[in-house]
Amino acid sequence: MTPLVLFGAILLSLAIFLILAIAFFSLLKYIKKQYYPNWKFPDYISVGYAEYLYRKFIKKDLPR
């Protein structure tokens, strides 16, 4: 296989991968818009709330 054919095959496989990735994420976005329009997923959790949950649920279950 010449280097030009190898380069073309690599470029073609990369292009096909990108097209499939775009189609997959477009499908996910369509499903989200169609079935879950008001979905609110927190990107982070506040440190105070995490400490509160730790004290409420985990700390009392730990043996002393």
NUMITOR-19123 format. One record per residue (C-alpha): chain; residue number from 1; z, y, x; residue in three letters. Coordinates in steps of 0.02 Angstrom, whole numbers, always signed. Layout:
% residues N
(A NUM (Z Y X) ALA)
...
% end
This chain:
% residues 64
(A 1 (+0 +0 +0) MET)
(A 2 (-49 +166 +72) THR)
(A 3 (+78 +307 +78) PRO)
(A 4 (-21 +405 -51) LEU)
(A 5 (-15 +262 -178) VAL)
(A 6 (+170 +238 -144) LEU)
(A 7 (+203 +424 -169) PHE)
(A 8 (+103 +421 -331) GLY)
(A 9 (+199 +270 -396) ALA)
(A 10 (+366 +352 -356) ILE)
(A 11 (+311 +514 -439) LEU)
(A 12 (+248 +421 -593) LEU)
(A 13 (+410 +323 -611) SER)
(A 14 (+512 +483 -594) LEU)
(A 15 (+407 +568 -727) ALA)
(A 16 (+425 +419 -846) ILE)
(A 17 (+613 +418 -817) PHE)
(A 18 (+627 +604 -856) LEU)
(A 19 (+523 +585 -1014) ILE)
(A 20 (+633 +441 -1074) LEU)
(A 21 (+792 +539 -1034) ALA)
(A 22 (+730 +690 -1132) ILE)
(A 23 (+684 +579 -1279) ALA)
(A 24 (+854 +494 -1276) PHE)
(A 25 (+953 +656 -1271) PHE)
(A 26 (+842 +732 -1405) SER)
(A 27 (+883 +582 -1515) LEU)
(A 28 (+1068 +608 -1484) LEU)
(A 29 (+1053 +791 -1529) LYS)
(A 30 (+958 +747 -1688) TYR)
(A 31 (+1092 +622 -1739) ILE)
(A 32 (+1228 +750 -1706) LYS)
(A 33 (+1140 +883 -1810) LYS)
(A 34 (+1097 +764 -1950) GLN)
(A 35 (+1259 +669 -1972) TYR)
(A 36 (+1396 +770 -1884) TYR)
(A 37 (+1354 +955 -1905) PRO)
(A 38 (+1533 +1019 -1890) ASN)
(A 39 (+1595 +905 -1752) TRP)
(A 40 (+1724 +994 -1645) LYS)
(A 41 (+1766 +902 -1486) PHE)
(A 42 (+1890 +988 -1370) PRO)
(A 43 (+1823 +1012 -1195) ASP)
(A 44 (+1996 +1028 -1124) TYR)
(A 45 (+2177 +1004 -1171) ILE)
(A 46 (+2304 +1139 -1135) SER)
(A 47 (+2438 +1098 -1008) VAL)
(A 48 (+2577 +1145 -1128) GLY)
(A 49 (+2512 +1030 -1262) TYR)
(A 50 (+2494 +888 -1136) ALA)
(A 51 (+2675 +914 -1081) GLU)
(A 52 (+2732 +915 -1263) TYR)
(A 53 (+2643 +750 -1298) LEU)
(A 54 (+2714 +676 -1139) TYR)
(A 55 (+2892 +721 -1188) ARG)
(A 56 (+2867 +665 -1368) LYS)
(A 57 (+2785 +496 -1342) PHE)
(A 58 (+2791 +435 -1163) ILE)
(A 59 (+2955 +495 -1091) LYS)
(A 60 (+3064 +416 -1225) LYS)
(A 61 (+2977 +247 -1204) ASP)
(A 62 (+3008 +237 -1016) LEU)
(A 63 (+3159 +133 -965) PRO)
(A 64 (+3293 +224 -867) ARG)
% end
